[in-house]
Structures are given as C-alpha cells and as structure tokens.
Amino acid sequence: MSEPQPRGAERDLYRDTWVRYLGYANEVGEAFRSLVPAAVVWLSYGVSSSYVLADAVDKGRKAGEHFLPPPQL
C-alpha cells in the first residue's frame, strides 16, 4: 500500500483510489481467456489501456502546470 499522505497533499486519483485497479483489467481478461469470449479479453485490454492513457495525460498536465510559467497577457 502507499504511504500516508501529509495533510494538505493532493490525492492522486490514479494511485490512491480504487481506480488504480483498472490498470490490472487486462490481467483478469487473460486469466479468464479460456472461459470468456475473445471480445471480453479485448475489452479488458481497452479498459487497462484507457487507465494508462488517462494517468499519463493527468501526470503530464500536472507537470506542465507546475513547471511552465503562466501565460503573459
């Protein structure tokens, strides 16, 4: 489990909540590959890939806000 956050720290949706388990959806799909239709396995990869993409976009956006100066008007 992750370490407790200091007071006032921003909670990371993709690492500190149940949403993080969506990244493991492909593992579940693979585990049940012989029991479920192929579409379910492909769907599990779609869910997992969506999680990874959303997490990467979120982290990139936060990094961009943190390191780039505000626009000059």
PDB file of N, CA, C and O in Angstrom:
ATOM      1  N   MET A   1       0.831  -1.176   0.000  1.00  0.00           N
ATOM      2  CA  MET A   1       0.000   0.000   0.000  1.00  0.00           C
ATOM      3  C   MET A   1       0.877   1.241   0.000  1.00  0.00           C
ATOM      4  O   MET A   1       2.052   1.179   0.361  1.00  0.00           O
ATOM      5  N   SER A   2       0.319   2.339  -0.395  1.00  0.00           N
ATOM      6  CA  SER A   2       1.094   3.571  -0.415  1.00  0.00           C
ATOM      7  C   SER A   2       1.183   4.164   0.988  1.00  0.00           C
ATOM      8  O   SER A   2       0.388   3.851   1.875  1.00  0.00           O
ATOM      9  N   GLU A   3       2.165   5.018   1.150  1.00  0.00           N
ATOM     10  CA  GLU A   3       2.378   5.657   2.448  1.00  0.00           C
ATOM     11  C   GLU A   3       1.302   6.698   2.696  1.00  0.00           C
ATOM     12  O   GLU A   3       0.755   7.259   1.746  1.00  0.00           O
ATOM     13  N   PRO A   4       0.989   6.968   3.967  1.00  0.00           N
ATOM     14  CA  PRO A   4       0.007   8.011   4.246  1.00  0.00           C
ATOM     15  C   PRO A   4       0.508   9.362   3.752  1.00  0.00           C
ATOM     16  O   PRO A   4       1.699   9.664   3.823  1.00  0.00           O
ATOM     17  N   GLN A   5      -0.416  10.160   3.254  1.00  0.00           N
ATOM     18  CA  GLN A   5      -0.050  11.462   2.719  1.00  0.00           C
ATOM     19  C   GLN A   5      -0.030  12.507   3.822  1.00  0.00           C
ATOM     20  O   GLN A   5      -0.811  12.427   4.770  1.00  0.00           O
ATOM     21  N   PRO A   6       0.852  13.479   3.704  1.00  0.00           N
ATOM     22  CA  PRO A   6       0.837  14.570   4.669  1.00  0.00           C
ATOM     23  C   PRO A   6      -0.440  15.389   4.505  1.00  0.00           C
ATOM     24  O   PRO A   6      -1.066  15.382   3.445  1.00  0.00           O
ATOM     25  N   ARG A   7      -0.807  16.083   5.555  1.00  0.00           N
ATOM     26  CA  ARG A   7      -2.020  16.900   5.491  1.00  0.00           C
ATOM     27  C   ARG A   7      -1.875  17.960   4.415  1.00  0.00           C
ATOM     28  O   ARG A   7      -0.813  18.558   4.247  1.00  0.00           O
ATOM     29  N   GLY A   8      -2.951  18.178   3.699  1.00  0.00           N
ATOM     30  CA  GLY A   8      -2.955  19.181   2.652  1.00  0.00           C
ATOM     31  C   GLY A   8      -2.417  18.689   1.318  1.00  0.00           C
ATOM     32  O   GLY A   8      -2.448  19.432   0.338  1.00  0.00           O
ATOM     33  N   ALA A   9      -1.925  17.459   1.254  1.00  0.00           N
ATOM     34  CA  ALA A   9      -1.399  16.929  -0.002  1.00  0.00           C
ATOM     35  C   ALA A   9      -2.556  16.560  -0.924  1.00  0.00           C
ATOM     36  O   ALA A   9      -3.610  16.104  -0.479  1.00  0.00           O
ATOM     37  N   GLU A  10      -2.332  16.771  -2.213  1.00  0.00           N
ATOM     38  CA  GLU A  10      -3.366  16.445  -3.188  1.00  0.00           C
ATOM     39  C   GLU A  10      -3.453  14.932  -3.359  1.00  0.00           C
ATOM     40  O   GLU A  10      -2.431  14.253  -3.458  1.00  0.00           O
ATOM     41  N   ARG A  11      -4.667  14.414  -3.393  1.00  0.00           N
ATOM     42  CA  ARG A  11      -4.879  12.982  -3.552  1.00  0.00           C
ATOM     43  C   ARG A  11      -4.793  12.622  -5.036  1.00  0.00           C
ATOM     44  O   ARG A  11      -5.423  13.265  -5.875  1.00  0.00           O
ATOM     45  N   ASP A  12      -4.021  11.605  -5.345  1.00  0.00           N
ATOM     46  CA  ASP A  12      -3.842  11.157  -6.722  1.00  0.00           C
ATOM     47  C   ASP A  12      -4.921  10.144  -7.059  1.00  0.00           C
ATOM     48  O   ASP A  12      -4.928   9.033  -6.529  1.00  0.00           O
ATOM     49  N   LEU A  13      -5.837  10.530  -7.945  1.00  0.00           N
ATOM     50  CA  LEU A  13      -6.955   9.669  -8.319  1.00  0.00           C
ATOM     51  C   LEU A  13      -6.489   8.327  -8.866  1.00  0.00           C
ATOM     52  O   LEU A  13      -7.112   7.297  -8.607  1.00  0.00           O
ATOM     53  N   TYR A  14      -5.404   8.337  -9.614  1.00  0.00           N
ATOM     54  CA  TYR A  14      -4.959   7.123 -10.303  1.00  0.00           C
ATOM     55  C   TYR A  14      -4.063   6.218  -9.462  1.00  0.00           C
ATOM     56  O   TYR A  14      -3.745   5.106  -9.884  1.00  0.00           O
ATOM     57  N   ARG A  15      -3.654   6.672  -8.287  1.00  0.00           N
ATOM     58  CA  ARG A  15      -2.796   5.830  -7.442  1.00  0.00           C
ATOM     59  C   ARG A  15      -3.337   5.617  -6.048  1.00  0.00           C
ATOM     60  O   ARG A  15      -2.989   4.631  -5.398  1.00  0.00           O
ATOM     61  N   ASP A  16      -4.183   6.516  -5.571  1.00  0.00           N
ATOM     62  CA  ASP A  16      -4.639   6.445  -4.180  1.00  0.00           C
ATOM     63  C   ASP A  16      -6.088   6.005  -4.024  1.00  0.00           C
ATOM     64  O   ASP A  16      -6.615   6.026  -2.911  1.00  0.00           O
ATOM     65  N   THR A  17      -6.740   5.610  -5.106  1.00  0.00           N
ATOM     66  CA  THR A  17      -8.140   5.181  -5.037  1.00  0.00           C
ATOM     67  C   THR A  17      -8.295   3.828  -5.716  1.00  0.00           C
ATOM     68  O   THR A  17      -7.336   3.257  -6.234  1.00  0.00           O
ATOM     69  N   TRP A  18      -9.513   3.337  -5.701  1.00  0.00           N
ATOM     70  CA  TRP A  18      -9.795   2.037  -6.328  1.00  0.00           C
ATOM     71  C   TRP A  18      -9.566   2.068  -7.838  1.00  0.00           C
ATOM     72  O   TRP A  18      -9.429   1.016  -8.461  1.00  0.00           O
ATOM     73  N   VAL A  19      -9.522   3.257  -8.430  1.00  0.00           N
ATOM     74  CA  VAL A  19      -9.350   3.392  -9.878  1.00  0.00           C
ATOM     75  C   VAL A  19      -8.054   2.725 -10.338  1.00  0.00           C
ATOM     76  O   VAL A  19      -7.961   2.273 -11.479  1.00  0.00           O
ATOM     77  N   ARG A  20      -7.066   2.662  -9.466  1.00  0.00           N
ATOM     78  CA  ARG A  20      -5.786   2.053  -9.849  1.00  0.00           C
ATOM     79  C   ARG A  20      -5.931   0.600 -10.292  1.00  0.00           C
ATOM     80  O   ARG A  20      -5.122   0.104 -11.076  1.00  0.00           O
ATOM     81  N   TYR A  21      -6.953  -0.078  -9.794  1.00  0.00           N
ATOM     82  CA  TYR A  21      -7.140  -1.484 -10.152  1.00  0.00           C
ATOM     83  C   TYR A  21      -7.615  -1.663 -11.598  1.00  0.00           C
ATOM     84  O   TYR A  21      -7.545  -2.769 -12.132  1.00  0.00           O
ATOM     85  N   LEU A  22      -8.094  -0.596 -12.234  1.00  0.00           N
ATOM     86  CA  LEU A  22      -8.470  -0.692 -13.638  1.00  0.00           C
ATOM     87  C   LEU A  22      -7.246  -0.989 -14.507  1.00  0.00           C
ATOM     88  O   LEU A  22      -7.378  -1.544 -15.599  1.00  0.00           O
ATOM     89  N   GLY A  23      -6.082  -0.629 -14.034  1.00  0.00           N
ATOM     90  CA  GLY A  23      -4.852  -0.915 -14.764  1.00  0.00           C
ATOM     91  C   GLY A  23      -4.541  -2.402 -14.845  1.00  0.00           C
ATOM     92  O   GLY A  23      -3.737  -2.831 -15.673  1.00  0.00           O
ATOM     93  N   TYR A  24      -5.176  -3.182 -13.987  1.00  0.00           N
ATOM     94  CA  TYR A  24      -4.956  -4.633 -13.977  1.00  0.00           C
ATOM     95  C   TYR A  24      -6.051  -5.394 -14.716  1.00  0.00           C
ATOM     96  O   TYR A  24      -6.073  -6.624 -14.685  1.00  0.00           O
ATOM     97  N   ALA A  25      -6.950  -4.689 -15.373  1.00  0.00           N
ATOM     98  CA  ALA A  25      -8.079  -5.344 -16.048  1.00  0.00           C
ATOM     99  C   ALA A  25      -7.610  -6.354 -17.088  1.00  0.00           C
ATOM    100  O   ALA A  25      -8.227  -7.407 -17.243  1.00  0.00           O
ATOM    101  N   ASN A  26      -6.536  -6.052 -17.798  1.00  0.00           N
ATOM    102  CA  ASN A  26      -6.057  -6.993 -18.817  1.00  0.00           C
ATOM    103  C   ASN A  26      -5.597  -8.303 -18.188  1.00  0.00           C
ATOM    104  O   ASN A  26      -5.714  -9.361 -18.806  1.00  0.00           O
ATOM    105  N   GLU A  27      -5.080  -8.243 -16.974  1.00  0.00           N
ATOM    106  CA  GLU A  27      -4.646  -9.477 -16.299  1.00  0.00           C
ATOM    107  C   GLU A  27      -5.852 -10.370 -16.000  1.00  0.00           C
ATOM    108  O   GLU A  27      -5.776 -11.592 -16.123  1.00  0.00           O
ATOM    109  N   VAL A  28      -6.944  -9.756 -15.613  1.00  0.00           N
ATOM    110  CA  VAL A  28      -8.174 -10.512 -15.353  1.00  0.00           C
ATOM    111  C   VAL A  28      -8.689 -11.114 -16.657  1.00  0.00           C
ATOM    112  O   VAL A  28      -9.097 -12.275 -16.698  1.00  0.00           O
ATOM    113  N   GLY A  29      -8.666 -10.315 -17.720  1.00  0.00           N
ATOM    114  CA  GLY A  29      -9.095 -10.825 -19.016  1.00  0.00           C
ATOM    115  C   GLY A  29      -8.265 -12.009 -19.471  1.00  0.00           C
ATOM    116  O   GLY A  29      -8.799 -12.994 -19.980  1.00  0.00           O
ATOM    117  N   GLU A  30      -6.956 -11.909 -19.286  1.00  0.00           N
ATOM    118  CA  GLU A  30      -6.078 -13.024 -19.665  1.00  0.00           C
ATOM    119  C   GLU A  30      -6.324 -14.255 -18.798  1.00  0.00           C
ATOM    120  O   GLU A  30      -6.269 -15.382 -19.290  1.00  0.00           O
ATOM    121  N   ALA A  31      -6.591 -14.049 -17.527  1.00  0.00           N
ATOM    122  CA  ALA A  31      -6.823 -15.180 -16.625  1.00  0.00           C
ATOM    123  C   ALA A  31      -8.058 -15.983 -17.026  1.00  0.00           C
ATOM    124  O   ALA A  31      -8.110 -17.200 -16.848  1.00  0.00           O
ATOM    125  N   PHE A  32      -9.047 -15.279 -17.569  1.00  0.00           N
ATOM    126  CA  PHE A  32     -10.293 -15.951 -17.942  1.00  0.00           C
ATOM    127  C   PHE A  32     -10.424 -16.142 -19.444  1.00  0.00           C
ATOM    128  O   PHE A  32     -11.522 -16.392 -19.943  1.00  0.00           O
ATOM    129  N   ARG A  33      -9.317 -16.028 -20.172  1.00  0.00           N
ATOM    130  CA  ARG A  33      -9.339 -16.126 -21.635  1.00  0.00           C
ATOM    131  C   ARG A  33     -10.018 -17.400 -22.126  1.00  0.00           C
ATOM    132  O   ARG A  33     -10.760 -17.355 -23.107  1.00  0.00           O
ATOM    133  N   SER A  34      -9.787 -18.512 -21.482  1.00  0.00           N
ATOM    134  CA  SER A  34     -10.357 -19.782 -21.953  1.00  0.00           C
ATOM    135  C   SER A  34     -11.835 -19.928 -21.595  1.00  0.00           C
ATOM    136  O   SER A  34     -12.504 -20.836 -22.088  1.00  0.00           O
ATOM    137  N   LEU A  35     -12.343 -19.047 -20.749  1.00  0.00           N
ATOM    138  CA  LEU A  35     -13.734 -19.164 -20.293  1.00  0.00           C
ATOM    139  C   LEU A  35     -14.677 -18.121 -20.876  1.00  0.00           C
ATOM    140  O   LEU A  35     -15.895 -18.295 -20.837  1.00  0.00           O
ATOM    141  N   VAL A  36     -14.129 -17.050 -21.412  1.00  0.00           N
ATOM    142  CA  VAL A  36     -14.975 -15.950 -21.899  1.00  0.00           C
ATOM    143  C   VAL A  36     -14.716 -15.723 -23.386  1.00  0.00           C
ATOM    144  O   VAL A  36     -13.683 -16.142 -23.909  1.00  0.00           O
ATOM    145  N   PRO A  37     -15.643 -15.065 -24.062  1.00  0.00           N
ATOM    146  CA  PRO A  37     -15.420 -14.756 -25.480  1.00  0.00           C
ATOM    147  C   PRO A  37     -14.214 -13.827 -25.666  1.00  0.00           C
ATOM    148  O   PRO A  37     -13.841 -13.086 -24.756  1.00  0.00           O
ATOM    149  N   ALA A  38     -13.631 -13.879 -26.830  1.00  0.00           N
ATOM    150  CA  ALA A  38     -12.449 -13.058 -27.120  1.00  0.00           C
ATOM    151  C   ALA A  38     -12.748 -11.574 -26.960  1.00  0.00           C
ATOM    152  O   ALA A  38     -11.859 -10.802 -26.600  1.00  0.00           O
ATOM    153  N   ALA A  39     -13.982 -11.164 -27.220  1.00  0.00           N
ATOM    154  CA  ALA A  39     -14.338  -9.748 -27.090  1.00  0.00           C
ATOM    155  C   ALA A  39     -14.155  -9.250 -25.658  1.00  0.00           C
ATOM    156  O   ALA A  39     -13.807  -8.089 -25.447  1.00  0.00           O
ATOM    157  N   VAL A  40     -14.384 -10.112 -24.684  1.00  0.00           N
ATOM    158  CA  VAL A  40     -14.204  -9.729 -23.280  1.00  0.00           C
ATOM    159  C   VAL A  40     -12.733  -9.494 -22.988  1.00  0.00           C
ATOM    160  O   VAL A  40     -12.387  -8.562 -22.262  1.00  0.00           O
ATOM    161  N   VAL A  41     -11.870 -10.320 -23.542  1.00  0.00           N
ATOM    162  CA  VAL A  41     -10.426 -10.151 -23.350  1.00  0.00           C
ATOM    163  C   VAL A  41      -9.975  -8.835 -23.982  1.00  0.00           C
ATOM    164  O   VAL A  41      -9.218  -8.079 -23.373  1.00  0.00           O
ATOM    165  N   TRP A  42     -10.438  -8.561 -25.202  1.00  0.00           N
ATOM    166  CA  TRP A  42     -10.085  -7.307 -25.865  1.00  0.00           C
ATOM    167  C   TRP A  42     -10.621  -6.112 -25.084  1.00  0.00           C
ATOM    168  O   TRP A  42      -9.953  -5.084 -24.984  1.00  0.00           O
ATOM    169  N   LEU A  43     -11.822  -6.245 -24.535  1.00  0.00           N
ATOM    170  CA  LEU A  43     -12.390  -5.175 -23.715  1.00  0.00           C
ATOM    171  C   LEU A  43     -11.524  -4.922 -22.482  1.00  0.00           C
ATOM    172  O   LEU A  43     -11.313  -3.773 -22.095  1.00  0.00           O
ATOM    173  N   SER A  44     -11.024  -5.988 -21.869  1.00  0.00           N
ATOM    174  CA  SER A  44     -10.169  -5.817 -20.689  1.00  0.00           C
ATOM    175  C   SER A  44      -8.891  -5.056 -21.046  1.00  0.00           C
ATOM    176  O   SER A  44      -8.400  -4.257 -20.248  1.00  0.00           O
ATOM    177  N   TYR A  45      -8.353  -5.302 -22.242  1.00  0.00           N
ATOM    178  CA  TYR A  45      -7.185  -4.542 -22.686  1.00  0.00           C
ATOM    179  C   TYR A  45      -7.554  -3.082 -22.950  1.00  0.00           C
ATOM    180  O   TYR A  45      -6.752  -2.184 -22.691  1.00  0.00           O
ATOM    181  N   GLY A  46      -8.742  -2.844 -23.455  1.00  0.00           N
ATOM    182  CA  GLY A  46      -9.198  -1.482 -23.676  1.00  0.00           C
ATOM    183  C   GLY A  46      -9.330  -0.707 -22.379  1.00  0.00           C
ATOM    184  O   GLY A  46      -8.936   0.456 -22.302  1.00  0.00           O
ATOM    185  N   VAL A  47      -9.888  -1.354 -21.350  1.00  0.00           N
ATOM    186  CA  VAL A  47     -10.031  -0.717 -20.042  1.00  0.00           C
ATOM    187  C   VAL A  47      -8.657  -0.393 -19.459  1.00  0.00           C
ATOM    188  O   VAL A  47      -8.424   0.716 -18.978  1.00  0.00           O
ATOM    189  N   SER A  48      -7.768  -1.350 -19.505  1.00  0.00           N
ATOM    190  CA  SER A  48      -6.428  -1.156 -18.958  1.00  0.00           C
ATOM    191  C   SER A  48      -5.672  -0.064 -19.714  1.00  0.00           C
ATOM    192  O   SER A  48      -5.023   0.781 -19.097  1.00  0.00           O
ATOM    193  N   SER A  49      -5.750  -0.077 -21.020  1.00  0.00           N
ATOM    194  CA  SER A  49      -5.060   0.939 -21.829  1.00  0.00           C
ATOM    195  C   SER A  49      -5.643   2.322 -21.580  1.00  0.00           C
ATOM    196  O   SER A  49      -4.905   3.307 -21.551  1.00  0.00           O
ATOM    197  N   SER A  50      -6.943   2.408 -21.403  1.00  0.00           N
ATOM    198  CA  SER A  50      -7.583   3.691 -21.105  1.00  0.00           C
ATOM    199  C   SER A  50      -7.098   4.247 -19.781  1.00  0.00           C
ATOM    200  O   SER A  50      -6.860   5.448 -19.650  1.00  0.00           O
ATOM    201  N   TYR A  51      -6.951   3.369 -18.799  1.00  0.00           N
ATOM    202  CA  TYR A  51      -6.429   3.794 -17.497  1.00  0.00           C
ATOM    203  C   TYR A  51      -5.012   4.359 -17.641  1.00  0.00           C
ATOM    204  O   TYR A  51      -4.708   5.427 -17.110  1.00  0.00           O
ATOM    205  N   VAL A  52      -4.164   3.649 -18.350  1.00  0.00           N
ATOM    206  CA  VAL A  52      -2.776   4.081 -18.521  1.00  0.00           C
ATOM    207  C   VAL A  52      -2.722   5.420 -19.253  1.00  0.00           C
ATOM    208  O   VAL A  52      -1.971   6.312 -18.860  1.00  0.00           O
ATOM    209  N   LEU A  53      -3.507   5.563 -20.302  1.00  0.00           N
ATOM    210  CA  LEU A  53      -3.533   6.813 -21.058  1.00  0.00           C
ATOM    211  C   LEU A  53      -4.034   7.971 -20.195  1.00  0.00           C
ATOM    212  O   LEU A  53      -3.443   9.051 -20.202  1.00  0.00           O
ATOM    213  N   ALA A  54      -5.115   7.751 -19.454  1.00  0.00           N
ATOM    214  CA  ALA A  54      -5.665   8.805 -18.592  1.00  0.00           C
ATOM    215  C   ALA A  54      -4.665   9.209 -17.515  1.00  0.00           C
ATOM    216  O   ALA A  54      -4.516  10.395 -17.220  1.00  0.00           O
ATOM    217  N   ASP A  55      -3.986   8.242 -16.931  1.00  0.00           N
ATOM    218  CA  ASP A  55      -2.986   8.537 -15.906  1.00  0.00           C
ATOM    219  C   ASP A  55      -1.829   9.345 -16.495  1.00  0.00           C
ATOM    220  O   ASP A  55      -1.366  10.307 -15.884  1.00  0.00           O
ATOM    221  N   ALA A  56      -1.367   8.954 -17.678  1.00  0.00           N
ATOM    222  CA  ALA A  56      -0.262   9.666 -18.321  1.00  0.00           C
ATOM    223  C   ALA A  56      -0.657  11.102 -18.679  1.00  0.00           C
ATOM    224  O   ALA A  56       0.131  12.029 -18.489  1.00  0.00           O
ATOM    225  N   VAL A  57      -1.858  11.282 -19.190  1.00  0.00           N
ATOM    226  CA  VAL A  57      -2.325  12.631 -19.533  1.00  0.00           C
ATOM    227  C   VAL A  57      -2.443  13.478 -18.273  1.00  0.00           C
ATOM    228  O   VAL A  57      -2.045  14.643 -18.265  1.00  0.00           O
ATOM    229  N   ASP A  58      -2.986  12.897 -17.213  1.00  0.00           N
ATOM    230  CA  ASP A  58      -3.138  13.629 -15.954  1.00  0.00           C
ATOM    231  C   ASP A  58      -1.779  14.047 -15.393  1.00  0.00           C
ATOM    232  O   ASP A  58      -1.604  15.193 -14.978  1.00  0.00           O
ATOM    233  N   LYS A  59      -0.824  13.129 -15.381  1.00  0.00           N
ATOM    234  CA  LYS A  59       0.506  13.444 -14.847  1.00  0.00           C
ATOM    235  C   LYS A  59       1.206  14.485 -15.722  1.00  0.00           C
ATOM    236  O   LYS A  59       1.875  15.381 -15.207  1.00  0.00           O
ATOM    237  N   GLY A  60       1.053  14.368 -17.037  1.00  0.00           N
ATOM    238  CA  GLY A  60       1.654  15.344 -17.935  1.00  0.00           C
ATOM    239  C   GLY A  60       1.058  16.731 -17.764  1.00  0.00           C
ATOM    240  O   GLY A  60       1.774  17.732 -17.782  1.00  0.00           O
ATOM    241  N   ARG A  61      -0.258  16.782 -17.600  1.00  0.00           N
ATOM    242  CA  ARG A  61      -0.921  18.069 -17.394  1.00  0.00           C
ATOM    243  C   ARG A  61      -0.456  18.714 -16.098  1.00  0.00           C
ATOM    244  O   ARG A  61      -0.176  19.912 -16.062  1.00  0.00           O
ATOM    245  N   LYS A  62      -0.375  17.928 -15.042  1.00  0.00           N
ATOM    246  CA  LYS A  62       0.074  18.464 -13.752  1.00  0.00           C
ATOM    247  C   LYS A  62       1.531  18.928 -13.824  1.00  0.00           C
ATOM    248  O   LYS A  62       1.882  19.963 -13.258  1.00  0.00           O
ATOM    249  N   ALA A  63       2.367  18.172 -14.510  1.00  0.00           N
ATOM    250  CA  ALA A  63       3.771  18.568 -14.649  1.00  0.00           C
ATOM    251  C   ALA A  63       3.872  19.853 -15.460  1.00  0.00           C
ATOM    252  O   ALA A  63       4.676  20.728 -15.139  1.00  0.00           O
ATOM    253  N   GLY A  64       3.068  19.973 -16.502  1.00  0.00           N
ATOM    254  CA  GLY A  64       3.085  21.183 -17.309  1.00  0.00           C
ATOM    255  C   GLY A  64       2.636  22.402 -16.531  1.00  0.00           C
ATOM    256  O   GLY A  64       3.199  23.483 -16.701  1.00  0.00           O
ATOM    257  N   GLU A  65       1.641  22.250 -15.687  1.00  0.00           N
ATOM    258  CA  GLU A  65       1.164  23.366 -14.869  1.00  0.00           C
ATOM    259  C   GLU A  65       2.207  23.762 -13.830  1.00  0.00           C
ATOM    260  O   GLU A  65       2.334  24.936 -13.479  1.00  0.00           O
ATOM    261  N   HIS A  66       2.935  22.793 -13.351  1.00  0.00           N
ATOM    262  CA  HIS A  66       3.894  23.043 -12.281  1.00  0.00           C
ATOM    263  C   HIS A  66       5.155  23.745 -12.788  1.00  0.00           C
ATOM    264  O   HIS A  66       5.685  24.622 -12.107  1.00  0.00           O
ATOM    265  N   PHE A  67       5.637  23.372 -13.966  1.00  0.00           N
ATOM    266  CA  PHE A  67       6.911  23.864 -14.446  1.00  0.00           C
ATOM    267  C   PHE A  67       6.835  25.005 -15.447  1.00  0.00           C
ATOM    268  O   PHE A  67       7.826  25.704 -15.658  1.00  0.00           O
ATOM    269  N   LEU A  68       5.686  25.207 -16.063  1.00  0.00           N
ATOM    270  CA  LEU A  68       5.570  26.275 -17.042  1.00  0.00           C
ATOM    271  C   LEU A  68       5.038  27.539 -16.383  1.00  0.00           C
ATOM    272  O   LEU A  68       4.128  27.470 -15.557  1.00  0.00           O
ATOM    273  N   PRO A  69       5.589  28.683 -16.736  1.00  0.00           N
ATOM    274  CA  PRO A  69       5.075  29.931 -16.183  1.00  0.00           C
ATOM    275  C   PRO A  69       3.686  30.233 -16.746  1.00  0.00           C
ATOM    276  O   PRO A  69       3.356  29.771 -17.838  1.00  0.00           O
ATOM    277  N   PRO A  70       2.879  30.988 -16.033  1.00  0.00           N
ATOM    278  CA  PRO A  70       1.563  31.341 -16.562  1.00  0.00           C
ATOM    279  C   PRO A  70       1.709  32.211 -17.801  1.00  0.00           C
ATOM    280  O   PRO A  70       2.683  32.953 -17.926  1.00  0.00           O
ATOM    281  N   PRO A  71       0.751  32.127 -18.717  1.00  0.00           N
ATOM    282  CA  PRO A  71       0.851  32.907 -19.958  1.00  0.00           C
ATOM    283  C   PRO A  71       0.777  34.404 -19.664  1.00  0.00           C
ATOM    284  O   PRO A  71       0.049  34.837 -18.770  1.00  0.00           O
ATOM    285  N   GLN A  72       1.537  35.185 -20.425  1.00  0.00           N
ATOM    286  CA  GLN A  72       1.540  36.639 -20.274  1.00  0.00           C
ATOM    287  C   GLN A  72       0.416  37.227 -21.123  1.00  0.00           C
ATOM    288  O   GLN A  72       0.276  36.891 -22.299  1.00  0.00           O
ATOM    289  N   LEU A  73      -0.357  38.078 -20.541  1.00  0.00           N
ATOM    290  CA  LEU A  73      -1.449  38.724 -21.287  1.00  0.00           C
ATOM    291  C   LEU A  73      -1.111  40.142 -21.611  1.00  0.00           C
ATOM    292  O   LEU A  73      -1.911  40.840 -22.235  1.00  0.00           O
TER     293      LEU A  73
END
